[in-house]
Amino acid sequence: MKEPWEVWQIDHTLADVIVVDPDGRPIGRVWLTVVIDVATRMVVAFYAGLDPPSRIRVATTLDLAISCKSRWLAARGLVYLWPAQGFPILLHSDRAAEFRSPSLRRALLNQGVGWVLRPPGGTRYGGHIERLIGTFMGMCRLLPGATHSSPMARGNYDSKASARLRIDELEMYFAHQILGAYHQTKHSALGISPLEAWTAKAHGREPRFPDDMEAFRLDLLPEITSTIGRRGIKAFSDEYYSPPLGEAYILGARKVVAKYDPRDLSRLYVQIPDRGYLEVPYRLRREGPAPTLWLLKASRRGSRLPGAAARNPDARRGVENAEAVVKTAAARSGTAARQVERLRLERQAVAELRVIPALPPSDDDDWGGAFGGGGS
C-alpha cells in the first residue's frame, strides 16, 4: 500500500487501565477502537468508551474517520493538525460480529468502499494496526490504574485503588499521544512521520465524501424491518408515529426498513422509497431521558440487575425502574457505577449529534482547517 486512502484497518482493544467515574469510583477498563491508514500509518480515528464492540461503536468511529476533524478538535481545545478525512478504497478488519453486518457493509459499498474480512488465522493482514495498538497499550502501563499485561507483571500493584483518570481524561491522554507525539515522530518503516507522510502523499488529491452526510450517518446505524399500520410502527415495546409516516401509509407504504440509534430509542429513521429517511418519534409523547437499548434489555431481565426486584410489565416504566435501580446500586457496586457512567456518556453523545449540524468537507490548501499552522 503506497497511497493514502488505499487501505484502512480497524480494530478494538480493551485498554490496560482502569478509569473512574466523576465521583472517583473505579468503573473498569475502557474499550479503544482505532482506524489507521496503512500507507501513511496515520490514525484516522479513535474512540474510547465504556460500551463494548458493537455496530454503533464501529459507526461512530467510521463517522469520525471520514469527517473533517475541526469540530472534534475544537470541542476538546486541541490545536493539532489532523488532516485525515474522506472515504478509503478498502477497509480491513477481523471477523468479529460487528464487522460482519450486511447492512453496515452495504452502506459503505454504496459509497464505493470495499470491506475485506481477515481470513481465519490470517494475523499478518492486521499486523499494522495490531502493532500500533500494542504500542498504545504499552503507554497505558505508565498511567495510574494500569492493569499491566498480566497478574505477574502487575505484582502487588492495586490497579483499582490507584485509578485516577476519568474517561474524558483518558481520551485526552490518547489524543496527545496520537496527535502530538505519534503523528509527529519519525516512523521506522516510513523514514518520516505519519503526518509528513499524509501531507506529502495526499497533496493535490481530493478526498471523497458522501453527497448527503446525514443520510450516510443514518445508513451506518443498525436497522429493523417493520410494518406500518394505522397507529404507526411497533418496535422496542413501543409505538412510533408521525404525520409524514401516516401519509406514507395512506399512499400504500407497508413493509419498511427503520434505522435506530441504540443509545436513543425515542425515535426511528424510516426509509420511504423516493422520500429518503423520515424521523419518526414515539406516538405518545413522554417526559424524561430517552431509553437506550441495553437499558431496555436490562429492564426485561429484571432480576439480573444489581439489587433489582420483580420485572415491570410496562416497557417504558420498566426502563425507568431499571435506570433507578442501577443508580441506587452504583453507590455500592462498581459494575452499576460503570453502567451509570456509560448511560451518561451515551446521552451526552446523542445530545451533541442533535444540536450540531454536519460540517462541510474541509478544502483548506494546507489541510489545517481551523487549526492550520501546526500542532502544539
VOKEBA-867638 format. One record per residue (C-alpha): residue number from 1; x, y, z. Coordinates in steps of 0.25 Angstrom, whole numbers, padded with zeros to 4 digits. Layout:
N
+-----+-------+-------+-------+
| num |     X |     Y |     Z |
+-----+-------+-------+-------+
| NUM |     X |     Y |     Z |
...
+-----+-------+-------+-------+
This chain:
376
+-----+-------+-------+-------+
| num |     X |     Y |     Z |
+-----+-------+-------+-------+
|   1 |  0000 |  0000 |  0000 |
|   2 |  0006 |  0013 | -0005 |
|   3 | -0005 |  0023 | -0005 |
|   4 | -0014 |  0029 |  0006 |
|   5 | -0028 |  0024 |  0006 |
|   6 | -0024 |  0012 | -0001 |
|   7 | -0025 |  0003 |  0011 |
|   8 | -0030 |  0006 |  0025 |
|   9 | -0030 | -0004 |  0036 |
|  10 | -0040 | -0004 |  0048 |
|  11 | -0039 | -0012 |  0061 |
|  12 | -0043 | -0011 |  0076 |
|  13 | -0035 | -0014 |  0089 |
|  14 | -0039 | -0013 |  0104 |
|  15 | -0029 | -0003 |  0109 |
|  16 | -0019 | -0007 |  0120 |
|  17 | -0024 |  0003 |  0130 |
|  18 | -0036 |  0005 |  0140 |
|  19 | -0044 |  0018 |  0139 |
|  20 | -0052 |  0025 |  0150 |
|  21 | -0066 |  0032 |  0149 |
|  22 | -0068 |  0046 |  0152 |
|  23 | -0069 |  0043 |  0167 |
|  24 | -0055 |  0036 |  0167 |
|  25 | -0061 |  0021 |  0168 |
|  26 | -0053 |  0011 |  0159 |
|  27 | -0062 |  0006 |  0148 |
|  28 | -0053 | -0003 |  0140 |
|  29 | -0046 | -0003 |  0127 |
|  30 | -0049 |  0005 |  0114 |
|  31 | -0050 | -0001 |  0100 |
|  32 | -0042 |  0006 |  0090 |
|  33 | -0045 |  0006 |  0075 |
|  34 | -0035 |  0010 |  0065 |
|  35 | -0035 |  0012 |  0050 |
|  36 | -0021 |  0015 |  0043 |
|  37 | -0017 |  0018 |  0028 |
|  38 | -0007 |  0007 |  0025 |
|  39 |  0001 |  0015 |  0015 |
|  40 |  0004 |  0027 |  0024 |
|  41 |  0002 |  0020 |  0037 |
|  42 | -0007 |  0032 |  0041 |
|  43 | -0018 |  0029 |  0052 |
|  44 | -0030 |  0034 |  0044 |
|  45 | -0040 |  0032 |  0056 |
|  46 | -0040 |  0026 |  0070 |
|  47 | -0051 |  0025 |  0080 |
|  48 | -0050 |  0022 |  0095 |
|  49 | -0063 |  0018 |  0102 |
|  50 | -0069 |  0008 |  0112 |
|  51 | -0078 |  0002 |  0102 |
|  52 | -0073 | -0012 |  0097 |
|  53 | -0070 | -0014 |  0082 |
|  54 | -0083 | -0013 |  0074 |
|  55 | -0089 | -0007 |  0062 |
|  56 | -0091 |  0007 |  0067 |
|  57 | -0077 |  0007 |  0072 |
|  58 | -0072 |  0004 |  0058 |
|  59 | -0081 |  0014 |  0052 |
|  60 | -0077 |  0025 |  0062 |
|  61 | -0062 |  0022 |  0059 |
|  62 | -0064 |  0022 |  0044 |
|  63 | -0072 |  0035 |  0044 |
|  64 | -0060 |  0042 |  0051 |
|  65 | -0051 |  0035 |  0041 |
|  66 | -0057 |  0041 |  0029 |
|  67 | -0061 |  0054 |  0035 |
|  68 | -0053 |  0067 |  0036 |
|  69 | -0047 |  0067 |  0050 |
|  70 | -0048 |  0082 |  0052 |
|  71 | -0060 |  0081 |  0061 |
|  72 | -0055 |  0069 |  0069 |
|  73 | -0042 |  0077 |  0072 |
|  74 | -0049 |  0090 |  0075 |
|  75 | -0058 |  0083 |  0085 |
|  76 | -0046 |  0078 |  0093 |
|  77 | -0038 |  0090 |  0092 |
|  78 | -0027 |  0083 |  0083 |
|  79 | -0019 |  0091 |  0073 |
|  80 | -0012 |  0079 |  0066 |
|  81 | -0013 |  0076 |  0051 |
|  82 | -0021 |  0064 |  0048 |
|  83 | -0023 |  0065 |  0033 |
|  84 | -0029 |  0051 |  0031 |
|  85 | -0043 |  0051 |  0025 |
|  86 | -0051 |  0045 |  0013 |
|  87 | -0054 |  0031 |  0009 |
|  88 | -0044 |  0020 |  0007 |
|  89 | -0044 |  0010 | -0004 |
|  90 | -0043 | -0003 |  0005 |
|  91 | -0045 | -0005 |  0020 |
|  92 | -0039 | -0017 |  0026 |
|  93 | -0044 | -0024 |  0039 |
|  94 | -0044 | -0037 |  0047 |
|  95 | -0057 | -0045 |  0046 |
|  96 | -0063 | -0040 |  0059 |
|  97 | -0079 | -0040 |  0058 |
|  98 | -0079 | -0025 |  0058 |
|  99 | -0071 | -0024 |  0045 |
| 100 | -0079 | -0035 |  0038 |
| 101 | -0093 | -0027 |  0038 |
| 102 | -0098 | -0028 |  0024 |
| 103 | -0105 | -0014 |  0025 |
| 104 | -0093 | -0007 |  0030 |
| 105 | -0084 | -0013 |  0019 |
| 106 | -0095 | -0009 |  0009 |
| 107 | -0095 |  0005 |  0014 |
| 108 | -0080 |  0006 |  0011 |
| 109 | -0081 | -0001 | -0002 |
| 110 | -0091 |  0009 | -0007 |
| 111 | -0081 |  0019 | -0005 |
| 112 | -0070 |  0012 | -0013 |
| 113 | -0063 |  0006 |  0000 |
| 114 | -0060 | -0009 |  0000 |
| 115 | -0059 | -0017 |  0013 |
| 116 | -0049 | -0028 |  0014 |
| 117 | -0050 | -0038 |  0026 |
| 118 | -0037 | -0044 |  0030 |
| 119 | -0037 | -0059 |  0027 |
| 120 | -0037 | -0069 |  0039 |
| 121 | -0023 | -0070 |  0044 |
| 122 | -0018 | -0058 |  0035 |
| 123 | -0012 | -0050 |  0046 |
| 124 | -0002 | -0044 |  0036 |
| 125 | -0013 | -0036 |  0030 |
| 126 | -0015 | -0028 |  0042 |
| 127 | -0001 | -0026 |  0046 |
| 128 |  0000 | -0011 |  0045 |
| 129 | -0012 | -0007 |  0054 |
| 130 | -0009 | -0018 |  0064 |
| 131 |  0006 | -0013 |  0066 |
| 132 |  0001 |  0001 |  0067 |
| 133 | -0010 | -0003 |  0078 |
| 134 |  0001 | -0011 |  0085 |
| 135 |  0009 |  0002 |  0086 |
| 136 | -0002 |  0010 |  0091 |
| 137 | -0005 | -0001 |  0102 |
| 138 |  0010 |  0000 |  0106 |
| 139 |  0007 |  0015 |  0109 |
| 140 | -0004 |  0011 |  0118 |
| 141 |  0005 |  0004 |  0127 |
| 142 |  0010 |  0017 |  0132 |
| 143 | -0003 |  0022 |  0136 |
| 144 | -0010 |  0022 |  0150 |
| 145 | -0019 |  0010 |  0150 |
| 146 | -0011 |  0002 |  0139 |
| 147 | -0015 | -0013 |  0139 |
| 148 | -0002 | -0017 |  0132 |
| 149 | -0001 | -0029 |  0123 |
| 150 | -0003 | -0040 |  0133 |
| 151 | -0004 | -0042 |  0148 |
| 152 |  0011 | -0046 |  0149 |
| 153 |  0014 | -0032 |  0142 |
| 154 |  0005 | -0025 |  0152 |
| 155 |  0011 | -0031 |  0164 |
| 156 |  0005 | -0025 |  0177 |
| 157 |  0001 | -0012 |  0170 |
| 158 | -0014 | -0009 |  0173 |
| 159 | -0020 | -0004 |  0160 |
| 160 | -0034 | -0001 |  0165 |
| 161 | -0028 |  0007 |  0177 |
| 162 | -0018 |  0014 |  0168 |
| 163 | -0028 |  0018 |  0158 |
| 164 | -0030 |  0033 |  0156 |
| 165 | -0033 |  0036 |  0141 |
| 166 | -0048 |  0039 |  0136 |
| 167 | -0051 |  0034 |  0123 |
| 168 | -0050 |  0048 |  0117 |
| 169 | -0036 |  0050 |  0123 |
| 170 | -0032 |  0036 |  0117 |
| 171 | -0037 |  0041 |  0103 |
| 172 | -0029 |  0054 |  0104 |
| 173 | -0017 |  0045 |  0108 |
| 174 | -0019 |  0037 |  0095 |
| 175 | -0021 |  0050 |  0087 |
| 176 | -0008 |  0056 |  0092 |
| 177 |  0000 |  0043 |  0090 |
| 178 | -0006 |  0041 |  0076 |
| 179 | -0007 |  0055 |  0070 |
| 180 |  0004 |  0061 |  0077 |
| 181 |  0014 |  0050 |  0079 |
| 182 |  0012 |  0038 |  0069 |
| 183 |  0007 |  0046 |  0057 |
| 184 |  0019 |  0055 |  0058 |
| 185 |  0030 |  0045 |  0061 |
| 186 |  0039 |  0038 |  0050 |
| 187 |  0033 |  0025 |  0047 |
| 188 |  0043 |  0014 |  0045 |
| 189 |  0036 |  0008 |  0033 |
| 190 |  0034 |  0021 |  0026 |
| 191 |  0046 |  0029 |  0029 |
| 192 |  0037 |  0041 |  0032 |
| 193 |  0026 |  0044 |  0042 |
| 194 |  0011 |  0039 |  0039 |
| 195 |  0007 |  0054 |  0038 |
| 196 |  0018 |  0057 |  0028 |
| 197 |  0015 |  0044 |  0020 |
| 198 |  0000 |  0048 |  0019 |
| 199 |  0003 |  0063 |  0016 |
| 200 |  0012 |  0059 |  0005 |
| 201 |  0004 |  0047 | -0002 |
| 202 | -0009 |  0054 |  0000 |
| 203 | -0005 |  0067 | -0006 |
| 204 | -0013 |  0071 | -0018 |
| 205 | -0023 |  0059 | -0017 |
| 206 | -0037 |  0062 | -0013 |
| 207 | -0043 |  0053 | -0002 |
| 208 | -0057 |  0046 | -0005 |
| 209 | -0069 |  0049 |  0003 |
| 210 | -0084 |  0045 |  0003 |
| 211 | -0093 |  0054 | -0005 |
| 212 | -0102 |  0054 |  0008 |
| 213 | -0094 |  0053 |  0021 |
| 214 | -0106 |  0052 |  0030 |
| 215 | -0113 |  0041 |  0021 |
| 216 | -0099 |  0033 |  0021 |
| 217 | -0099 |  0034 |  0036 |
| 218 | -0113 |  0028 |  0037 |
| 219 | -0108 |  0017 |  0027 |
| 220 | -0098 |  0013 |  0037 |
| 221 | -0108 |  0011 |  0048 |
| 222 | -0114 | -0003 |  0051 |
| 223 | -0127 | -0006 |  0045 |
| 224 | -0140 | -0014 |  0047 |
| 225 | -0151 | -0018 |  0037 |
| 226 | -0165 | -0014 |  0041 |
| 227 | -0179 | -0011 |  0036 |
| 228 | -0186 |  0002 |  0036 |
| 229 | -0200 |  0001 |  0042 |
| 230 | -0211 |  0011 |  0045 |
| 231 | -0204 |  0014 |  0058 |
| 232 | -0191 |  0015 |  0052 |
| 233 | -0179 |  0005 |  0055 |
| 234 | -0178 | -0004 |  0067 |
| 235 | -0163 | -0006 |  0071 |
| 236 | -0156 | -0008 |  0084 |
| 237 | -0169 | -0010 |  0092 |
| 238 | -0174 |  0004 |  0088 |
| 239 | -0181 |  0011 |  0076 |
| 240 | -0175 |  0021 |  0067 |
| 241 | -0183 |  0031 |  0058 |
| 242 | -0182 |  0044 |  0051 |
| 243 | -0191 |  0051 |  0041 |
| 244 | -0182 |  0048 |  0029 |
| 245 | -0182 |  0033 |  0033 |
| 246 | -0197 |  0034 |  0033 |
| 247 | -0197 |  0040 |  0019 |
| 248 | -0187 |  0029 |  0014 |
| 249 | -0197 |  0019 |  0020 |
| 250 | -0209 |  0025 |  0012 |
| 251 | -0200 |  0025 | -0001 |
| 252 | -0198 |  0010 |  0001 |
| 253 | -0185 |  0008 |  0009 |
| 254 | -0185 | -0004 |  0018 |
| 255 | -0172 | -0012 |  0020 |
| 256 | -0161 | -0003 |  0022 |
| 257 | -0146 | -0002 |  0028 |
| 258 | -0145 |  0006 |  0040 |
| 259 | -0131 |  0011 |  0045 |
| 260 | -0129 |  0013 |  0060 |
| 261 | -0119 |  0018 |  0070 |
| 262 | -0117 |  0008 |  0081 |
| 263 | -0113 |  0020 |  0090 |
| 264 | -0127 |  0027 |  0088 |
| 265 | -0139 |  0019 |  0085 |
| 266 | -0148 |  0031 |  0085 |
| 267 | -0149 |  0032 |  0070 |
| 268 | -0147 |  0023 |  0058 |
| 269 | -0142 |  0027 |  0044 |
| 270 | -0151 |  0020 |  0034 |
| 271 | -0147 |  0018 |  0019 |
| 272 | -0158 |  0022 |  0010 |
| 273 | -0155 |  0020 | -0005 |
| 274 | -0153 |  0033 | -0013 |
| 275 | -0154 |  0041 |  0000 |
| 276 | -0141 |  0037 |  0008 |
| 277 | -0142 |  0036 |  0023 |
| 278 | -0154 |  0040 |  0032 |
| 279 | -0151 |  0043 |  0046 |
| 280 | -0162 |  0037 |  0054 |
| 281 | -0163 |  0039 |  0069 |
| 282 | -0171 |  0032 |  0079 |
| 283 | -0186 |  0032 |  0076 |
| 284 | -0189 |  0037 |  0090 |
| 285 | -0180 |  0048 |  0096 |
| 286 | -0173 |  0044 |  0109 |
| 287 | -0164 |  0052 |  0118 |
| 288 | -0150 |  0049 |  0123 |
| 289 | -0138 |  0044 |  0116 |
| 290 | -0139 |  0034 |  0105 |
| 291 | -0137 |  0019 |  0108 |
| 292 | -0125 |  0012 |  0102 |
| 293 | -0125 | -0002 |  0096 |
| 294 | -0116 | -0008 |  0107 |
| 295 | -0125 | -0002 |  0118 |
| 296 | -0138 | -0007 |  0111 |
| 297 | -0132 | -0021 |  0111 |
| 298 | -0127 | -0019 |  0125 |
| 299 | -0141 | -0016 |  0129 |
| 300 | -0147 | -0028 |  0123 |
| 301 | -0136 | -0037 |  0130 |
| 302 | -0141 | -0031 |  0143 |
| 303 | -0134 | -0039 |  0154 |
| 304 | -0121 | -0039 |  0147 |
| 305 | -0118 | -0024 |  0150 |
| 306 | -0111 | -0021 |  0163 |
| 307 | -0121 | -0021 |  0174 |
| 308 | -0133 | -0022 |  0164 |
| 309 | -0147 | -0026 |  0168 |
| 310 | -0158 | -0032 |  0160 |
| 311 | -0160 | -0029 |  0146 |
| 312 | -0169 | -0018 |  0142 |
| 313 | -0179 | -0022 |  0130 |
| 314 | -0179 | -0007 |  0125 |
| 315 | -0167 | -0006 |  0116 |
| 316 | -0165 |  0009 |  0118 |
| 317 | -0167 |  0009 |  0133 |
| 318 | -0158 | -0003 |  0133 |
| 319 | -0147 |  0004 |  0127 |
| 320 | -0149 |  0016 |  0137 |
| 321 | -0149 |  0006 |  0148 |
| 322 | -0137 | -0001 |  0143 |
| 323 | -0129 |  0012 |  0142 |
| 324 | -0133 |  0016 |  0156 |
| 325 | -0128 |  0002 |  0161 |
| 326 | -0115 |  0004 |  0154 |
| 327 | -0113 |  0018 |  0160 |
| 328 | -0117 |  0013 |  0174 |
| 329 | -0107 |  0001 |  0173 |
| 330 | -0096 |  0010 |  0167 |
| 331 | -0093 |  0015 |  0181 |
| 332 | -0088 |  0001 |  0185 |
| 333 | -0085 | -0007 |  0172 |
| 334 | -0074 | -0004 |  0162 |
| 335 | -0082 | -0011 |  0151 |
| 336 | -0094 | -0002 |  0154 |
| 337 | -0086 |  0011 |  0154 |
| 338 | -0080 |  0007 |  0141 |
| 339 | -0094 |  0006 |  0135 |
| 340 | -0098 |  0019 |  0140 |
| 341 | -0086 |  0026 |  0134 |
| 342 | -0088 |  0019 |  0121 |
| 343 | -0102 |  0024 |  0121 |
| 344 | -0098 |  0038 |  0124 |
| 345 | -0087 |  0037 |  0113 |
| 346 | -0097 |  0032 |  0102 |
| 347 | -0107 |  0042 |  0105 |
| 348 | -0097 |  0053 |  0104 |
| 349 | -0092 |  0047 |  0091 |
| 350 | -0107 |  0047 |  0085 |
| 351 | -0109 |  0061 |  0090 |
| 352 | -0097 |  0066 |  0083 |
| 353 | -0101 |  0059 |  0070 |
| 354 | -0115 |  0066 |  0071 |
| 355 | -0110 |  0081 |  0073 |
| 356 | -0099 |  0081 |  0063 |
| 357 | -0101 |  0080 |  0048 |
| 358 | -0091 |  0073 |  0039 |
| 359 | -0079 |  0081 |  0035 |
| 360 | -0076 |  0082 |  0020 |
| 361 | -0063 |  0076 |  0016 |
| 362 | -0050 |  0084 |  0018 |
| 363 | -0044 |  0089 |  0006 |
| 364 | -0033 |  0097 |  0012 |
| 365 | -0020 |  0096 |  0004 |
| 366 | -0011 |  0094 |  0016 |
| 367 | -0021 |  0083 |  0021 |
| 368 | -0020 |  0090 |  0035 |
| 369 | -0035 |  0094 |  0035 |
| 370 | -0038 |  0103 |  0047 |
| 371 | -0024 |  0100 |  0052 |
| 372 | -0015 |  0102 |  0041 |
| 373 | -0001 |  0105 |  0045 |
| 374 |  0004 |  0093 |  0053 |
| 375 |  0002 |  0085 |  0066 |
| 376 |  0006 |  0088 |  0080 |
+-----+-------+-------+-------+
